[in-house]
Amino acid sequence: RISPNGGVSPRWRKDGKEILYLAADGGIVSVPTTGTDHNFEPGSAVTLFQSAMRGVQAGTHFAITQDARNMLLMGAAPSQQPLTVLVNWDRANP
């Protein structure tokens, strides 16, 4: 089993060496993988961080880049709070 406590919205890294999913508690979990189609071996699950997302519907609001180094998580923001968008943040810290 990949997700011992359940999970939704699995996302594969393009090279197939990692799978990420949303845990029931809102955690974004990473599981390294090795092997081939016939000899698949999942590693130990590690929670990368907690999100405010919950449930199956949250899966449509979770995306990763092909290398799984960056993620996009959408959620409801309080209407009274300003929204700050940071663009090209990775270019400032190569």
Residue, then its C-alpha position, 0 to 999 in steps of 0.5 A: r500500500i502506498s497510503p497507509n491511512g488513505g489518500v486521494s489525488p495521486r500525482w506521479r513525478k514524470d520520471g516515475k520515481e516519486i508519487l505525491y498525494l493528498a492525505a485525509d488530514g490535508g498533508i501533502v505526502s511524498v513516496p519514493t518509488t523504485g523498480t519497474d512495472h513488474n517489480f514496483e517497490p514503494g518507499s516510506a511515505v513522508t509528509l512534506f507539509q500540511s495544507a488546508m485542503r480536505g476531501v476528494q474534491a480538493g484533488t482538482h485543486f492540487a498540481i505538481t510540476q513534472d519534476a515535482r519540485n513545485m506545487l500549486l494548491m488552490g484554496a479559499a482565501p478570506s475575501q477581506q485579505p489581500l492576495t499576493v502573487l509572487v512571480n518567478w520566485d525561483r529565478a531569484n534563488p538559483 
